[in-house]
Structure formats: structure tokens, C-alpha cells
Amino acid sequence: MREQKRKALNKLKTARGQIDGIIKMLEEERYCVDISTQILSVIGLLKKANIDILNDHIRSCVTTAILEGEDQGKEKIEEIITIIDKYIK
């Protein structure tokens, strides 16, 4: 597994643990602001994991597609633009 994917995997596993903690907090009827803070933390981890995945994709798939042919490269670049567009909305 490449480095960026390994980083993303670790972040996702951490987020999973935090989500389990959030569920427990809800079940225990903990303070809403504390729960919200934990949710925001998970969202941050998910965004960072997504950046790691996109970083890996650009460095591997997109680079390979560009080297193999102009149409393939353009297609991969359009995919990245579509993802970035979704990311910023």
C-alpha cells in the first residue's frame, strides 16, 4: 500500500473510533456542544483522509494517464476537477 493510502486508512480508522465514541456520548446524553465538537473533529479527519486519497490518485493514476496519452490525461484531470468542485461545495 502506498504511503498516502496508508495515511488515509489510519485517519479513517481513527474517525471510526471517534464515531463510536460519539454514539456512546449520545447514548449517555452527554452535553450537546461536546458531541458537536467531536463530530467536527471527525469531519476534519474525513476531509484530511480524502486529501490523502486524492494526493495518491494525482501522483499515480493521473501521472500515468498523462504519460500514456493526451486523452487519458485530460479525462483524469477532469475527474479531479469534478471531485474538487464537490469538495468545495
Stockholm file with secondary structure:
# STOCKHOLM 1.0

chainA/1-89         MREQKRKALNKLKTARGQIDGIIKMLEEERYCVDISTQILSVIGLLKKANIDILNDHIRSCVTTAILEGEDQGKEKIEEIITIIDKYIK
#=GR chainA/1-89 SS CCHHHHHHHHHHHHHHHHHHHHHHHHHTTCCHHHHHHHHHHHHHHHHHHHHHHHHHHIIIIIHHHHHHCHHHHHHHHHHHHHHHHHHHC
#=GC SS_cons        CCHHHHHHHHHHHHHHHHHHHHHHHHHTTCCHHHHHHHHHHHHHHHHHHHHHHHHHHIIIIIHHHHHHCHHHHHHHHHHHHHHHHHHHC
//
